[in-house]
Amino acid sequence: TKTTTHPHTNNPMSDLFHNSPYEFVQELFSTSIGGVYRVREKDAPHKQKIIKLVKRGSSKGDLDLLRRDFYISQHLQQQPHVDNQIVKCEKFESHGLNTWIVKEDDKAEPLQSFVARCKSNAERLDLFWKVTHQLANAIDDLHRAQVLHLDIKPDNALAIEDPQTGDLHVKLSDFSVSSIVSLQTPYICVKFDCMFGTPQYMAPEQSGRMSSRVDKRTDIYSLGCTFYNILSGSWVFSNCITTKQWVNAHLKEIPEPVSQKNPLVPKPLEKVIRKMMAKQPASRYMSVRGIIKDLEEIQKGDLPEAWRAGSQDVNDQFSFPTKMYGRDKEYRLLVDSLNAAEQQTRRELVLISGVSGSGKSRLVQELQFKYSTRAWFLTSKYDQISSVPYQNLQSLCSQVVSTLISEDEKRLVQIKASLLENLEGLGILLTNLVPQLESVIGKQKELGDLNSEELLNKMSQATLAFFKTIAEEFSRMMVLFVDDLQWSAVNDLKILEKMLLNKSFRILMIGSYRSNEVGADHHLFYFTESLQKNNTTVTTLSLELLDEESVKEYISDMTFIPKTDNQLESLASTVVQATQGNPFYLREIVNKMYLEKMFSFDYTNNCWEWDTEKIRNIQFASNVIDLMLSSIDVQLSLESQDLLKIAACMGNSFSLSVLSTVSEKPDLNKTNLMESIQAGWIVEVDDNEQFKWQHDKLQEAAYSMTSDERKNQLHLFIGKTLMGKFKNDDSRIFRILGHFNKVIGLVKQDPDLSLRVKNLNVRGSRLAKNSNAFEQAINCANVALDLMGEELWISNYDEAYTLHIQLALSYSSGKQPGEAVEILSRAEKNANNTAHRIEVAAVTLQVYTSSNQLSNGIDKFTEILRSNPELTFDMPQKDKAAQGAWIEGRMQEIMPLLMHNLPTLLQKETLTDPVAGAFVYLLGEASPIALVHSHFDELLMPCICLLSGEYILRYGISEYAPIACANFAIAIGNITKDFSLCRQISRAGFEIGRARYSQDKFLCHAYFSDLLHCSSEKTLSEFVEIAEQGIRYGLGAGEHSWATNCMLFATTARLLTGRDVKETENALA
């Protein structure tokens, strides 16, 4: 501890407290990011305080540690049995750009100072007995308050010496890495290679290098290191210098017996410390109470040589067991799948099915706990209340990015280079999804407008490149766990499918779903069927409910009733009958028994006891939600209950800041949620003031506590809050609409809000459609139309028209062509200009093409031509000779125009005539129908191709110019046989597409046209290259028929170059 006194206030240290209520007195400790200082209040100079400060410019992580220290201290100050054993925190403040917490100043010194002042072994042993009971009792009380300190060391134990008696009063300090745990999960899991704590005192499991949970036994190890330090005056492994050396020593080395450094240490005490510092948590004391019992015995003296440390050690704190029950077979199968994926002997999707509460997620958590050092586990969960496009992908990528930003700068530069190389310009898709990624790869170039199929394919390509790069950079296998697939999005599954089919990196995919909520026609099964067709193993683990033997074992472990006790048999039978063996329901029943004091720990006799009469007369609720609600008053205050009701309306996760606004509690902080965390209702997520529900059923229970009227008001208020907080943030739009669209009746009562929600739905519909979330796009569009009112075509014509087109395309893409045609008929009826009527017809053709209603498409095309003579499509009907003459005459008109414009076609002005633009669009949509229909009318297709080119030449360039040029080149080739000219036209279309409209759809068409006319001018290898480019662009745009045509050319050319069939198949795959 560094102590520096600055008696004058006009020194540099005073600048830290400039314009604050405090005046600098003394520096107690400092680092590059902050320090600990003694200050006095300016208004009351006799009052001194301790300030723990984080300087401006420090990282968010440093600020998070400071907040955690404050909030946990505040929570502990509310626990009567802990209050006087910790250093009290009074305020959390920011002044200027510095942030600090204000603590009481009772002139305490770190225990390490007292250790340093000891000059002899006798003094060290005397100090040990002065402080050890207080220190152990303080930590025991901490654990009773369900707090793990996780940084126990002499510097974090402050002592005040009584000047008269020499006695020391010890208090615990610094809770910056501490964690609050619940009865349900009395531990935390450490990510691989994520070390925390102080290296000299941290337990092996804090290194992130071993498969073990961090729980109260972690504090016991650090307390053992602290005892060792007090008794010996040195660290446990005094030869270590670097953090890596300390980690390896804690993991592998056996410390020198403390009695060799201090011969006065009794052998029984040495046994206690050795047990406290066992490498495996299971070999340590179960509770600090057991250590205290042993220390009391040692102080009495006269212990036999065979005395055993821990003989009185009993787990005196109720918590749920960490082991699984009745799932051994399923767990072994999961391990087998993980091993196979690691060795790359098979690609596999493991699906875990079962009813809610059957332990699906718990099974995967056990796998993660045991194998986190071998694989990188990434988890995501779908939300029933607010479904967001690419929600699963966003969650998985965010977890990776959180790890990336913690890497050192040199490593980050290397990862950035690899990502940028592999993403090939698609990084913008991922930075839009996870904005934090921009801090890793920098700002990315926009891609322009993409249709839904292009977006999906490019998103798939970007995702695959991202995870492949990460797997290579970290040399680790990935396990992706996706929970609640019954609410999954089709697009997410398509991307996951492509990741799983890619064999370039090791991956195991695990998904879970509620078996009672997924029917045979659910899109999940189309996903699995597609995987199986592509030689990917799909394994389904169906979790049955627990049998009576498993229930009996569970209850015995939880309630401490011996397995030989007769009443256990009767209780297990009753519980099975009530719960049907559902693990979650079972857990809640045992929790209720504990809360109602049917069993408790007897500290006098150091054992558990149970109330036989209460257990015999126990009554169970008819369902798990009623059961949870029946004991909520025992668990939670009314304030906590009210906060949970609000949080339940916010979704399966929520932020503290939004909860503060909606609850109208501006001073709300983590302390207000501690009770709910400890009761196991919610858990904190990664120090970002984000929280999630411990289980779906808990959210359902809290949601059911609120009346429908208040739910509606809350959804409205939450929607308004989110809209104000995340204005213009498209990544939040569906979460916002998830609230507003539930209460659209209330929204309509406020005209201004109604307009804003309408606009949000219009934007949401477009975003959802582009993300292939068609059901969501349809819902948003219909809500927007509803909010426009009955006079929408009069008061909002342009928006109504655009929305109808968007809605029709969403219905069509969502395999509902009937609804799409109905919407288009409504749009056509209300269209007030020719361009819009033609555009409606073009979209109708697109719907008919996608639903294979080609004859309806031809009828529609003919109808729109007859009703719009100004389009100059006056080709004679049914007379082939006359039709041929018409085409010949039209050709003669077009050729001079073509020869004049072809050299400068790329620079031609943009098409601005709306009718001409709509007609070019219509011709583009008509061409595939005419091509298939050519055996009925062989001249229709050449005519369409000819007119496509003519309109581009006469009116200018549009986004359909690449298609028009490709079709025009085909027509010219068929009529003139001048393939050199055809090639010039198709290449001009390609250059237009690449330079001005870079969508894959248009480039694919241009490449295909190029193929038709370049065979005489290119080598076979060049021909193959052109064909394969066409395949890539066609697949990227979802233009599968055009991609297939290019693939036929590529296959033929490859075989003609002498390559064998297998090589050709692999190359094209």
N, C-alpha and C positions, 0 to 999 in steps of 0.2 A: 504494500500500500504506500503510495507516494503522497506525502502531505506537504503542502507549500502554503505559507501564510503570507498574505499581501495586506499589510496594515493600511496602506493608502488606497483610497478608492479610485484615484486617477491613474490606474494601470491598465494594460491591455485586457486583463481578465474582466474588468468591469464592463467592457463593451458587450459581453455576453448577456448582461442584464440591463442594458440600456433601455429606458422607457418601460421598465417592468416594475412591479411593486417591491422588488428585492434589491438589496445592496450586497455586493460581493464581500465575503469575509475570508474564506480559506478554500484552497484547492485540496481535495482529499485524494482524488484519483483522476487521471486523464488519459484519453486515447485520441487517435486522429479523428474519430467521429463524435466525440463528446467527452463527458466526464461526470464526476460526482463532486459537488461543491457545498460548502457551508455558506449560508447567506443570512442576512437579517432583514426583517421587514422594515421598509422605509418609514411607515407610519407608526411602528412600534419597535424601535431598535433593540429592545431587550428580548424580543422574540426571535430566536434563531431557528432556521429550517435547513434540511438537507435537500438539495436539488440534484436529481439525476437527469442529465441533459443530453439531447442528441442535436448536433449542430446542423445548420442549414447545409443543403447539398448532400446529406446522408441518404442512403438508399431507403426505399420503401420497406425493405426487410428490417432495417434498423429501427424504423419508426414502429413497425408491427411488434417488435420485441418490447419496446417501451410501453406500448398500449397494453400488451399482454401482462406485463409486470403490474401495471396499475389496476386493470380490471380484476385480476385474480386476487390481488391484495385487498381490493374493495370487497370482493366476495367473501374472503376469509374473515374480514373485520366484522361481518354480520353473523359469524359462527361463534357463539358464546365461549365454547371450550378452546377456541384457537386465538381469539382476539388478543390476549395478552402475550402471545408467544411469537408474534410477527411484528416487523417494523411497519407501522401504520403509514399508508399513503393517503394524502389529503386532497390533492388536486392533480388534474391533467391539463396542462396549459400550453398555449403557443404564444410567443411574443416575437414579433418580427418574423424571422425565418427559423428561429430556434424553438424546439419543443422540449418540454420537460415534465417530470412529475415531482410534486412537492411531498416530502416525507417529514415525519416528526424528527426532531433532533434531541435525543436524550443522552448525547455524548457517548454513545456506545462505540466500541472499537471492534474491528474484525477479530474473530477468534485466532486467526493466523498471527496477529500481533502478540497475543499472549503466548502462543507456541514459540515464537521467535525469541521471546524474553526468557524462556526456560533455559537454565545453564547446566542442569544435571538431569539424569534419568529419574531421580526421585521427584524433582519438580514437575517433570512431564507426567509421571504417574499421578501425582497429586492433582495436577490440572485436569487430567482425564476424569478422575472421580468427581471433581467439582462440576464438570459440565456435561458428562455423558448422559446422566438420567434426564436432565432438562432437554438436551438435544434429541434424545430418543423419544421422549414424550411429545415434544413438539412435532416431530415427523409422524408419530403415530396419530396424533390429533389431526394432522394434515390429511393423512390417508382416510381417517374417519369422515372428513369433509369431502372425500372423493377428489382429492387433488394430489397429483404426482408432482414433486418438486423438480426432479430431473437435473438438478445442478447442485447437489449437496457437496459442500467443501468448506474448509475453515474460513474462507473469505466471505461466504454467504451466511455465516452464523455470527451475529454481532453480540458482544458481551459487555455488560456494565458491571464494574467492580464496586462492591460496597467498601468505602474507605475505612470503615470501622472493623468490620468482620472479615474482609477479604473475600467474601462470597461473590460468586458471579451469577448474574441473571442473563440468560441466553435467549436471543430472539432470532428467528429466521428472516432472511431478506432475499431479494432478487428472485422474482417469479417470472422472469422474461422468457424462459423456455419451459415453464411449467404447463401442465395440462389438466383440465377438469375431465373426469371420466364418469361414466354412468354405471349403475348396477348391471345393466345389460351388456355393456362393453367396458369392463374395468381395466382397459389397456389401450395402448395406441400401437399402430404398426409403423415401422420405420421403412422408408423407401430405400432401395438398394443404393449403397454408397453415399447416403445422406446422413452424415455424422452430426450430432449435436451434443452439447454439454462441454465440460472442461476436460481436455484429454487426460490430465493427471488423475482424474477422479471418476471418469465415466465408465459405466458398465459395458461389457462386451457387446451387448445387444444394441447399445446406442451408436455403434460404429456403422450400422447399416451393412455389416458383413456377415451376419449370421441370422438364421431363421428362428427368431424368437421375439415374442411380443415384449413391449416395454410396459411394465406395470410396477406395482409398489415394491417388488423385489429388486427393481433397478435402483431405487433409492436406497435399499438396504446394502447393495454393493458399494455405492458411493459413500454411504455412512461408514462402511467397513474401511474404505480407503482413508476417510477422515480420522477414524479412530487410530489407524496405523500411523498417520502423520502426527497426531498429538502425542502418541506414545514414543515414537522414534525420533521425531524432529525432522524426518525426511519423507520424501515421496515413496510410494510403494515400489516403483521401479526407478531408482535414482540414476540409472545409467542412460535413460532415454532422453533425447533432445528434441527430435522432430515429432510432429503429430503422427506421422506414419509409424514411427517407432513405438509411440505410446499405444496406438491402436493394436499393433501386432503383439505387444507385451500383454495387454489386457485379454487378448484373444487366446494367446498360446503359453505365455510364461507363468511359472509358479513363483510367487514373490518369496523373498527371503523371510523366514520366520521373524516376527517382530521381536521375539525374545532375544534374538542374536544382536539386535541393535539396542535393545533395552533389556538387560538381564533381569530387571526387577519385575517384568511383566509376568504374572502368574500363568502357568500352563493352561488352566481352564479358560482364562481370558484369551489366550492365543488361539484356542480351539474355536471360541466364539467368532473371533475376527476371521479365521480361516473359513468358517462356514458362511459368514456374511459375504465373503469375496469368492465364493465358488463360481467357476466359469459358467456353468449351466444354472439358470434361474431355479430350476426344480430342485437343485441341491442346496439352495439357500434357505434361510428362514422364510416361513410363509407370512409372518407378520412381525412388526417391530415389537409387539407385545411379548412375543417369545424371547426376543433379545433382552428386553427389560427384566423378564423373569429370571433369565440366566445370570444377568449382571447382579441382581439382588442376591442370588445364591452364592456367587463368587465373593461378594463383599462379606457374607457371613463367614466364609472360610471353611477349612477342614473338608474339602471335597475329595472323594476317593480318586485314585489314579485312573480308574475306568470311567470316570464321569463323562457323559456324552452331551455335547452342545445340542440344544434344540429339543431336549426330551419333553419340555413343556410347551413346545411350539404348537399352537392351534390357530387355524384361520378364524379369527374372531369377527371378521367383517363379511356380511352377506353380499354375495355377488353371483352373477350367473356364470355357470361353468363354461370354460372355453372349448371343451371337447364336444364332438358331434355324437349324436346318438342314432343308431339304426341306419347309418349311411355308409358303412364300410365298403360294401360292394360297389356302389356308385363312385365313391372316392377313388378306389383302386382303378376303375375304368378311366377316370379323369387323369390320373397319374400316367397311365399307359398311353393315353392320347398325347399328353405333354411330352413324354419321352420320344414318341414316334415323330412328333413335329420337330423336336430338337435334333433328331438324327436324320430328318428329312426323308423318312421311309414312307410317309404318306401325308397328303394334305387333308385336313379334317375340320369339319364343323361339328361341334358337340352341342346338341340342344337339350336343355334341362326343362322338363315340363312338370307341372304340379299346380295344385290350387294355391291361392294366396296364403302365405304363412307356412308353407311346407318345407322351407329351408333351402330354396334354390340358390339365392345369393350367398347364404352361409356356406354352402358346399364349395363355391368358388373362392370365398374368402379363406377357407382352410387351405386350399391349394396355393393361393397367393402367399399366405403366411409361411408355408413350408418351402416354397420354391422361388421366393422373390429374389434370391441371389443368383438364380439360374436364368430367369426370364424377366422381361419388362412387362408388367401387368398394367394395362390401360382399361379403364372401365367407363361405361356410359349407361344412362338410364333414360328411357322415354317417359314423358310426362303426359298424363291423360288430360289435364286441364288446359295446358297450352302447348300444342304441337307446333314445332318450328321446323321449316325446311332445313335439311342437313344438320339437325339438332345433334344427332349421334356423332357425326363427323366433327362437328365443332367441339364437342366435349373431348373426344379422343385427341384431337390436335392440340387443344388447350393444355392438356396434361403434358404433352411432349414439350411444348413451348415453355412451360413453367420450368422444366428441367434445363432447357437450352439456355435461358437467360441467366441461370446461376453458374454457367461455365465460365472459366477464366477467358480473358480477352484473346489470347493466342489461339486457344481451342475454338473459340467462337468464330474467328476469322476463317479457320479451316472448314468448319461446318457450313458457314455462309457460302463459301466458294463451291462446295459440293452441292448444296441445295440449289443455288442459282444455275449451275451447269445442268443438273438433272431436271429442274422444273421447266426449262426451255421457254421462258417467258410467260409461264402460267401462274407465277407466284401471286399475282393480284387476286386470284380466286381464293387463295388461302388467307391472304392478309385481310380480305373483306370478311372472311369467316372468323378469323382470330386476329384482331388488330395488333395484339402484342407481338405477333410474328414479324411485324415491320421493324421492330427493334433489332431483329436478328438479320434479316435479309435486305433491309432497306426499303424505300418506297418503290413500288412496282408500277410498270406501265399498264394503263387501261387496255382492255381488249376490244372495246366497242360492243355493239349490240350482238347478242348471241341468241339463237332460238333455243327452245328448251332442250332439244336433243343435243345440240352443240354444247350447251352449258353442262349437261350431264356428262358427256363424254370427255370434255376438257377437265371437268372437276374430277372425274375418275382418273384421268391421266396425271393430274397434279397430285392427287392424294396418293396414288401408287408411287410416284416419284418421291414424294415427301417421306413416306414410311420406309421405302426401300433405302433411301439415303441415310435415314436415322439408324436403321438396322445395321447398315454397313459401318457407319461412323462409330457406333457404340459396340459393335460386334456382339449383339445380344439378340436372342430370340424374343419375339413379341407374342403376348397372349392378350387378345382383345375380348373383353367380356361386355356383352350388350344385354342389359336387363329390360324386362317388360316389352318383349318383342310383339306382344299383342297390340301395342299402340305404335308400332314402327311405321316408317315411311318407305314407300316402294323405292324411291331414289337411293336412300341410304343402303338398302339391301343390295341394289345393283352395284354400288361402289364397293361394298364389302365383298360381293361375289368376285369382282375383278381382282381385288387384293388377294383373295384366297386362291384364285386360279393361277396367279403369278408365282412362278417357282424360283424366283431370284433371291428370295430371302425366307427365313424360317418364321413361320407364323402358325399359331393355333387360335381358332376362333370359337368362342363359347357364347351361346345365347340362351336366354331363359324366357319362358312365357307361361301365362296362366292357362292351363289346359282346358279349363271350363269357359274360357272367353275366346277361344280360337276355333272356328269352324273349318270344315274340310275345304271351303273355297277361299280361305284367308290367303293373302298374297305371300305369307311366310312359306307356304308349301310349294308355291311356284318357284320361289327362291331355292328351296332345297332340291326340288326336282331338277332344276337347271344345273346345280352343282353336281348332282349324281350323274347327269348325262355327260358331264365333262370330267368324269373319273375322280371326283372328289368324294371322300368318305363322309357320310352324314350319320352320326350316331345320336340316338335319342335316349336320354336317361329319364325315365318316368319315376318321379318321387312319390312313393306310396306314403300314407300316413303311418305314424309310429305304432308298433304293436305294444301289447301290454307289458312285456318284459323291458322294452326300451323306456317306456313311460315310468315303470317302477325304478329303474336305475337312475333316470333323470331326477325324479322326485327325491330319491334318497340322497343324491349328491347335492341337491339344492337345499333341502330342509334338514339335512344331517340326521334324519331318522334312519337308524340302522336297517340294513336290508333284511335282517333276521326278525325285525319287529312285526308282529302280526297285523298291526293296524296299517302298515305300508301296503299290504296286499289289498285290503279293502279300499284304501284311499286311491290306489292306482286304478282299480277297477272302476271306481266312481268317476275319476278324472277322464279315463278313456271313453266312458259312456257320454260324458258331457262335451268333450273336445273332439271325439273321433280320432284322437291321436295327432291333431294338428299341432306342430311344435310351437308356433307363435301363440296360439290360444293356451297351450300348456304353460308356456313361460309366464303369460299374464296371470294365470290362476295362481301359480306359485308366488308371483310378485304380490298378489292380493293377500295371500296367506301371511306373507312377511309383514306387509303394511298393517294388517289387522292383528299383528303380534301373536300369531298361532305358533311361532317358534322364535327364539331369541337367544342371545349369548349371555350366559351367566358368568360375570367376571369374578365372582366370589369363588366359584368352583372351577373356573377356567374350562367351561364346556358349554355345548349347546343344549337347550332344553326345549320341549314342545308341549303345547297345551292339548292334551288328548281330547278333552271334552269339546273344545272349539273345532278341532279337526273333524271329529265325528259328526258334528252338526252343520258342517259347511254347506252353503247353498251356492249354486253356480248360476250365472246369467245364461240366457238362452243363446247368445252369440257373443263373439269376442268384443265387438264394439260396445255393447251394453256392459260387458265385464269391465272394460277399461274405464268407462264413464262412471261406473259404480264406485271406483276407488280414487277418482281424480281429486276429490276434495281432500283426501288424506295426503296426496302427493304434492298438490300445487295450490298456491294462493289464488285468490280470485283475480288478482292482477296478471299472474302468469297464465291463467286459463284464458283470460280475455286476449292476451297477446297471441296465444296459440290459435284462437278462433280466427283472428285476422290473418295470421300466417298461413292457415289452412286454405284460405281463399286465394292466396298469392301463388300457390303451386307447390311442386315437390321440393322447391328450394326458394330461398328468399334472402334479400339483403337487409341488413340492420337499418340502413339509411331510409329505405322505402317503408319498412315497418314503423320506423320512428314517425314518418310523415303521416301515414295512414292512421296510426293509433293516436295521433295528435299529442305525442310526447317528445318534444324537441330534445330533451335531455336523455332520451333512451340510450343505453349502452349495453355492453355485453353482460354487465352485472345483472341487469333485469332478466336475462335469459338463463342465468346459471341454474336456477331451480329446475327449469325445463330440461336443461342438458343433463343434470344429475339424475333426474327422474327417468331419463332415457327416451324422452319424446323427440328431441332434436339433437343434431350433432353439428359442431362447427366445421367449416370447410376451409382448410389452408390459410388461416390467419387473415383472410380478406374481408372479414365481417360478413361472410356469406354463411348461411346455415341450410341444412337439409333435414328432412324427416328421417327418423331412424327406420321407419317402415311405412309402407303405403297405408296400412290399416290404422296407424296412429293419426295420419293426416285425415283419413276418412272419419275417424272418431271425433277429432276436433271440429271438422267441417259440419258434422251432424249436430253439434251442440248449438249451432247458430240458427235462428229462425230464417225462413226464406226471405222475409222482408229485409232483415239486416244483411243477409248474404248479398242481396241485390244492391243495397246501398254500398256495401264494401267493395263489390266488384266495380261499381261505378267510380268510387273514390280511388281505388287502386289504379284503374285505367287512367284517370285524370293525372294521378301522381306520376305514373310511368311516362305518360305522354309529355308532361312538363319536364321530366328529368332526362328523357332520351329523345328529345326532339330531333327529327331528321336522321335518326339512327335506324337504318333498315334492319339491322340484326335483331332489334327489339320489337319490331312492328307486330309480329304475330303474338308475342306475349301480351302486348297492349290490347290488341283486338280480341284476344281470348277473354278479356274481362268485359270490354264494351259490348261485344256481340252477344254476350249472355243476357244483357239487360237493355236491349235495343229500344224497348218501350220507354224506359227512363231517359235514354239518350234523346229520343224524339221530343221530349218536353223542353229541351233547351236548344233553340234554333242554331245558335253559334256552335255548340258542341256537336249537334247533329251534322253540320256542315264539315267540321273537322274530322269526325269519325267517318263520314262518307268518303272524304279524300284519303283517309288512311286505308279504307277498304279498297278503294280503287288502286292505290299503290300496292297494297298487299296482294290483290288479285293478280296484278302483273308479276310481282316477284314470285308468288307461288307458282304461277303458270310456267315461268322461266325456270323454276326449280323442279318442274314435273310433279309438283304437289297439287294435282288437278282438283281433288276434292276440296282442298282448302281454297284454291283459286275460285272455284264455283261458289263456295259459301260466301267468300268476301265480295264477289261480284253481285250476287243476289242481295246481300245486305246493302251494298251501295245503291243498287237500283231501288230498293225499298225506301231508303232514306231520301232519294231524289223526289219521291212523291208521284202522284198520278199525272202531273203535268210535265213529266221529265222531258218528253220530246219537244215541248214548247219552250220551257225555261232552261233546259240543259242539253240542247240538241247534240252538240259536238261530243260532249262527255258521254251522253246516253248511247250515241252511235258507236263510239270507240269501245265502250264497256260491253255492248252487245257482241261486237266482233270478238273481243277478248273472251267473253263467256262462252261463245260458240266454239272457239278453238279449244278451250279447256274441256268442254263437254266431249268434243271429238277425240281429243287426246286421252281423255278418261274413259274411252270406249262407250260413250253414250251418244251415238250419231243421231238418233231420233230427237233427243233434246236439243242437239246442236242445230239441226235443220229447222226446228220449231223457233228457236231464238233468231236464226237468220231470216226466217220468213217475217218475223216481227220487225226486224231491222229493215228489210227490203220494203215492207209496207210503209214504214215511216221515213225512208230515205228521201231527202228533198233535192237531190241532184243526181245527174247521170253518173258521175265518177263513183259515188257511193253505191249506186245500184250495181254497177259493174264489179266493184270490189266485193260486194256481198255475194255476187254470183261466183267470183273467183274463190272465195272462202268456201262456198257451198260445194264447188268442184273438189276442193281439197278434202272436205268431209267425205264426199262420195268416194274419192279415190282411197282414202285411208280405211273406209269400211267396205271396200270392194263392191260398191254399187255403181259400176261403170256405165251401165245403160242410163241410169238416172243422171249421171254426169253429162253424158252426151246430150240428153234432152234439155238439161239446164243450159248448156253451152249454146245449143241451137236457139233456145228461147230468148236468151239475152241478145243474140245477134239479130234476130228478127225484130226485136223491140227497140233496137238502137241502130237504125240505118246509117247514122253518121259515122259509124265505125268502118265504113267502106269494105265490109266483108260481104261482097255481093257475088260470091262464087255460085254458079248454077247448081241446082240440086239434081241428083240422080242421073245426070247425063255425063258419062265419063269423057266423051269426046269434047263436049263443051267445057267441062271442068279443066281438061288438059289444055285447051286453047286459052282459057282464062288464066291459068298459071303461066303459060308461055308469054302471054301479053303482059302480065304483071311483072314477069321476069325482065322483059325488055325495058320496062319503066325503071326498074330498080337498079339495073347494072350500072348505068352512068352515075347514079347517086352513090353506089357502092365504091366505084373506082375513084370518085372524087373524095370521099370521106375516109376510106380505109387507111391511108398513110397517117392521118392525124386523129384516128378514132379515139385514142387514149385521152387526147386533150379536148374532146368534144364537150360542149356545155352540158350541164345537168338538165335532165328532163323536168320541166316545170308544169306542163299542161296536165291537169289532174285527170282528165278523161283518157288521154293517151297513156299516162302512167298506169291507170287502173286496167286499161286494155292489155298492156304488156304483161301485167301481173296475171290477167285472165288467160292469156295465151300460154304463159309459162305453166299454169296449173292445168290447162287443157291438154298439153302435149303428151303426158304419160297416158291419159285416157285415150287420146287419139291413136297413140302407138299400139296399145292393146286392141283397140277397136279397128285397126287397119284392115283386118280380113273382111270387115263389112264395108268399109269405105277407105280404100287404099290411098286416095288423094287428099284426105282430110289432114293427115299429118304433114305432108309437104307444104300444104297451104298454110298451116299454122306456123311452121318453121319460117316460111318466106315472109309472112306478115310480121313475125317477131323481129326479124332483121330490119325490115322496112321501117317500122315504127322507131327503132333506135336511130336509124340513119336520118329520119325526118325530124324527130322531136327531141333527141338528146339522150344522154346516158342516165340510167337509173340503176338501182341495186339488182334489177333483173337482167342487166345487160350481159353478164357472163352466160346466163342460160340462153338468152335470146341469140347471142352470137354462136353458141354451140349448136342450137337448133338451126340457125340460118346457114351455118357451114354444112350441116347435113343436107339441107335442101339444095344448096348450090352444088354439092357433090353429086347428088342424085340426078340433077337436071343437066349440069354442064360437064361433069366428069373431070373438071379442072381441080385436081386435088391439091395442087400447089396453092391456088387461091383459097381453097377450103381451109388449108392449114393456116394461112395468114389471118383469116377471119377468126378461127378458133383461138389462135395465139393472141390476137387482139382482145378477145373476150377474157382470156386468162389474165392478161396484163391489167385489164380494167378491174377484174376481180381482186387481183393481188394489190394493186395500188390504191383503189378507191372503195372497194367493198370486199373486205378480206374474210367473209364468212366461208366456212368450209364447204357449205352446200353449193355455192356458185363455182368455187374452184374445182370441185369434183366434176361438175358438168363440163367445164372447160377442158380438163384433162382427158375426159372420155372422148370429147370431140377431137382433141389432138390425136388420140390413138387411132381414130377412124381414118385419119388422113396422112399420118406420118410414116406408115410402114415402108414406103419406097425410099424414104430419105434417111432413115435411122438404122443403126445396127441393132441386132436383137437385144444386146445389153442395154442400149439406150432406150429401146422400146419397153423393156422390163422396168427400167427406172421410172418412166412416165406412168406406166400402168400401176406401179406400187404407190406412187404419189396419189394417184386417183383413188386407190383403195383407202389410203389413210384419211384423205379428206372426206370421202364418202361415208366411212364409218364414223368419223368425227362429227358429221352433221346428221347422222341417222338416215342418210340417203342409201339405204341398203341395196336397192335394185341397181343403182348406178355403180356402187362399190362392187357388186357382184359381176356386172359387165366388165369392169376394169380387171377383176380377178380372173375372169375367163381369158382375157388377153395375156395377163401376166403368166398364168399357168402354161398356156400354149407356147409362149415365147421362151420360158425357162426350159421346158422340155426340148424345144428345138435347139437350144444351146448345148444340149448333151447332159444337163443335170438330171440326177435320178429322181424318182417320184418322191422318196422319203425326204430328200433335201428340199425339194420344192414345197412339199406339205409343211415342213417345219418353218421354212422361210415365210410362207404366207400366213401361217398360224400366228 
